[in-house]
Amino acid sequence: MSEKFDVIVVGAGPAGTSCAYTCAKAGLNVLMIERGEYPGSKNVMGGVLYRKQMEEIIPEFWKEAPLERPVVEQRFWMLDEESMVSFSYKGLEWGKEPYNNFTVLRAKFDKWFADKAVEQGVTLINETVVTECIVENGKVVGVRTDRPDGDVYADVVVLADGVNSLLAKSLGFHKEWKPHEVALTVMEVIKLPKKTINERFNVNDNEGV
């Protein structure tokens, strides 16, 4: 991996892949490095994906992306230390194209999205850990990986390896996060027959849950 690239992206989650895809589409030579066996392989979470932001990258992506289902109801909580105010909105129009947002399983979605980036010309290297950034004269000029002769250089290095990026921390971009500064989301997946879902949540075959 001695070639120099225009852009190196560390991390093949949605943020990293969005960056790599956009840069490659603009004609840049892009390398994306992922520590897992494939993008999403080390991710056990689900989540909510909003259409508008994703559609700016891949128009009408919902027609082929591995999405679980459209979301038609959202609830919002405003919290302080001792109290909470909540409200919700349910719109059946969100269950129809072009939709509003979707539930996704990241293990499936990240891989699909990364494949789209590769189709745009991104070079994807899996099962590779970036151990540190290479800094010369106060500027990041590349990354060092755990592969033999694994130094790679680029004009731009993008760190998309998570909110708790150890690489960004080593460069002084952020301090150690405190518990109250980080949000933790928990998702539970319950599998029900389609007929039960439609009856229990009062939706039809063309609506989301």
N, C-alpha and C positions, 0 to 999 in steps of 0.2 A: 504494500500500500504506500508506495513512494510518490505517486502522482500528486500534483498540486491541483486543487479544485478552486472554483470561484467561491463556493459556499460549502461549509461543512455544518450539518445539523446533527446535534447529539440528542437522540431520543426520537422514537417513531410513534409517539402518541398523536392525538389529534392536532395539537399545536405544532409539533415538529413536522408532521406530514403536511399540514397546511402550508407551512413555510417552504418546505422542500418542493412541493407541487407548484406553488406560485413562482418560485425562482426558476425552476426548470421550464415552466411554460413561457417564461420571459427570455429563455435562451441561455440561461446560465448552466455551467457544469457543476452539478450538485452531488455531494456524497451525504447520505443519511446513515447514521450508525445506531444500531439497536442492540442492547445487551441480551434480549431474549432470543429464543429459537426462531421466532418470527414476531412481527409487531402484534402485540396483544397477548402473546403467550404467557407473559408474567402478570397479566392483569386479570384479577378475579372479580372486578366490580362491574356493575351496570351503570346506567346513568341516563340523563335526559339530554337529547341533542336537539337544538333549535334549528328550524329550517332556514330562516333568513340568512344567518351567518354562513351556514354550510353551502347554501345555494349560490352565494357569491363566488364560491370556488368551483363547484361542480353543479351547473344548472340541472334541475329536476333529478337530483341524485337519488331521491326517494324511490324512483322507478326501478332501481337496481341494487341499491345498498341493502345490506343485511340488517334491516330494522325490525324491531319486535312489533310495535304497534303505535299508532298515533295516540297522543294524550289529549283528552278533551276537557279535563278539569285540573285546575291548579290551585293550590292553597298556599297562602303566604302568612308567615308569622313575624311579628315585630316584637322583639324581646328586650327587656332590660334584666337586671339582676333578680328582680322579684316579681315581675308581672309579664303578661303577654297580651297582645291584641292580634287576632287572626281574622282573615277573610278569604273567600274563595271565589273563583269564577269557573263556570262550566259552559262551554259553547259547543254545541253539536256540529257547528260549521268547521270546527277544528278536526273533525273526523273525515273531512272531505278534502280533496286536492284544492290548493297546494299544501294544506295542513298547517300546523303551527309548530309542534315539536313532537318528538318520538322518544320512546324508551329504546335503549340499545344495550346489547351486551358487548362490552369493549373488546373481548377476545375475538369476536367475529368482525366487528366494525373496523377496528384498527388495522387488521390484516387486509380487508377490502380496500380501505383508504390508501394504505401504503402501496398496494398493487397498482392503484390508479396513478400514484406518483411515479412509480417505475415506468408505467406506460408513457409518462411525460418525459422520461429520460433520466430520472433520478437513479443513481447508483446506490443500492441498498446493501449494507453489510450487516448481517445478523450475528448473534453470539459473539459480540465484541464489546468489551468494556473500555470506556474512555477513562483512564486513570488520572489524567491531569491535562491542563491546557499548556501549550508551549508559548512562552512569553519571551519576546525579544525586543529590547529597547522600549519596554513599557507597553508593548502592543501584543495582543493575542494573535499569533500567526498560524496556529495549528493545534492539533491535539495528539496526545500520546495514548496509545491503546495497549491492551494486554497481549497483542499478537507479536510474534517475532518481527523485528524491524517495523514496528507498528506506528511510527510517527507519520502523520499526514498533515499537509499544509493547505492553507486556503487564505484568500483575501478577507473572508468574513467567516466567523465561527458563531453559530447560534446554539445556545444552550437551552434545550427543551426537555431536560431530564427530570422535570417535576418541581413542585413548589419547594421541596427541601433539597434542591440541587447542591450537592457537595462541591461540584465544580464552581458554581457561582459563589458559594461561600468561601472557597479557597482564594478566589480573586477579590474578595472583599465586597461583593455586590450585595450581600445580605448577611445579617447576623444570625445567630442561633434563634430559631423561632420559639416563642413562648406559647404555652398551651392556649391562652386566650386569643392569640393572633391567628390561629389556624382552625378552620372548620372541618369537621369530620361528618361525612354523609354515609348513612347506612341504608342499604337497599335489600329488601327481601323479595325473592321470586317465588310465587305460588303458582303451580301449574294446575289449571282447571280445564275441563272440556269446553270447547267453543260454545256449545249449547248452554252450559251452565253460566258462562261469562255473559252471554247475551241476556239470559233471564235475570241474573242477579244484579247486573248493572244497567239494565233497561236500555240496551243498545241493540242495533241490528247489525247485519253482516258487513255493512259499509261504514260503520262507525268505529272509532277507536275506544280504548278503555282508559 
